[in-house]
């Protein structure tokens, strides 16, 4: 039954930095397309504890998916747009990547997604809020439904992700299509009829939000740096502090002061400074 695998979305956290996002048998991360390095992830405040990946414009990425169980169908969505295909896994799997899928002459490849810099809005077009600075990736997991025949001979055009949303922030990102390509041998079809499965019971959905450091600050996950006015104020306060006057060598010391001068100064002698196989179809 599907309910066996349902659980609350959890994450392994270190000082609100997240190493992975896991629900039951399933794990999802956003990774750089070229190095497969996981983007830094942070867990947001209660009660939602949403997970945010810190990203930057101009970078290709994939959605990395893993599962410790088989007989599962995976469906990906980015910013509310369905990627257009289903991945079916008979066995447990790891290091599988979702992106924009293309099939030409029976051969499949997955093209990376891309973090695009969003168009900047004027003051008249609206103000920036945390939701406008944050994108979202949803990965849905399903059990196998009824077995069906799938025609793997048709060409498939990759889903195009684009948005004309304008935001006030200069560091905002939206997902589009990238250029890096990964070829998964297990998803390469050679034409003819293949067997697939209809969507069965919904097991769970893992959600990852993504944004730049500005979005993390607006979502109250990272502290804002001190403003220039605060820095100038601190510098001004330091400038007003009068340095202590040095006593001249010829000054007359009282008996008590002479005695205090005999206290030995400690000397630092340490020298240390103090400072699984799958199929894919539409």
Buried (B, 14 or more C-beta within 10 A) or exposed (E): EEEEBEEEBBBEBEEBEBEBBBBBBBBBBBBBBEEBEBBBBBBBEEEEBBBBBBBEBEBBBBBBBBBEBBBBBBBBBBBEBEBBBBBBBBEBBEEBBBBBBBBEEBBBBBBBBBBBBBEEBEEEEEEBEBEBBBBBBBBBBBBBEEEEEBEBBEEBEBBEBEBEEBBBBEBBBBBBBBEBBBEBEBBBBEEEEBEBBEBBEBBBBBBBBBBBBBBBBBBEBBEEEEEEEEEEEEEEEEEEEEEEEEEEEEEEEEEEEEEEEEEEEEEEEEEEEEEBEBBBBE
